[in-house]
Amino acid sequence: MGMAARAVLGVLLLCVGLAGCAEYAAPVATVQQECERSGGVWRSASGSCERGGGGGGGGY
């Protein structure tokens, strides 16, 4: 196998390997970030998202 063919094969193997790793990439947003984006308050001690009750008496 020639030197150029080996280089091409190496690049192809590298690309295939990197494409396979994309499956294991970290999520784009964490649960905490999603909680805060939706208006909730993240409670790190319990690892949960607290959202308001939304009661609010109407201002008629």
C-alpha positions as CSV (number, residue, x, y, z in Angstrom):
1,M,0.0,0.0,0.0
2,G,1.4,3.4,-1.0
3,M,2.1,6.2,1.4
4,A,-0.9,8.3,0.0
5,A,-3.3,5.4,0.4
6,R,-2.2,4.9,4.0
7,A,-2.8,8.6,4.7
8,V,-6.2,8.5,3.2
9,L,-7.1,5.4,5.1
10,G,-5.9,6.9,8.4
11,V,-8.0,10.1,7.8
12,L,-11.0,7.9,7.1
13,L,-10.6,5.9,10.2
14,L,-10.1,9.0,12.3
15,C,-13.4,10.5,10.9
16,V,-15.3,7.3,11.5
17,G,-14.0,7.1,15.1
18,L,-14.9,10.7,15.8
19,A,-18.4,10.3,14.3
20,G,-18.9,7.3,16.6
21,C,-18.0,9.4,19.6
22,A,-20.7,12.0,18.9
23,E,-23.2,9.5,20.3
24,Y,-21.7,9.8,23.7
25,A,-21.4,13.6,23.8
26,A,-22.7,15.5,26.8
27,P,-26.3,16.8,26.5
28,V,-26.5,20.3,25.2
29,A,-28.3,21.6,28.3
30,T,-28.3,20.1,31.8
31,V,-31.4,19.5,33.8
32,Q,-30.5,22.5,35.9
33,Q,-30.3,24.7,32.9
34,E,-33.6,23.5,31.5
35,C,-35.2,24.1,34.9
36,E,-34.0,27.7,35.1
37,R,-34.9,28.4,31.5
38,S,-38.5,27.3,32.2
39,G,-38.7,29.7,35.1
40,G,-38.1,27.2,37.9
41,V,-35.6,27.4,40.8
42,W,-33.0,24.6,40.9
43,R,-32.5,23.0,44.4
44,S,-29.1,21.5,44.3
45,A,-29.5,19.8,47.8
46,S,-32.3,17.7,46.5
47,G,-31.4,17.8,42.8
48,S,-34.8,18.9,41.9
49,C,-36.6,21.8,40.1
50,E,-39.1,23.8,42.0
51,R,-41.7,25.7,40.0
52,G,-44.2,28.2,41.4
53,G,-47.8,27.2,42.1
54,G,-49.0,29.9,39.7
55,G,-51.9,30.8,42.0
56,G,-52.0,34.5,41.8
57,G,-55.4,36.1,42.5
58,G,-56.8,37.9,39.4
59,G,-56.8,41.7,39.5
60,Y,-60.4,42.3,38.5
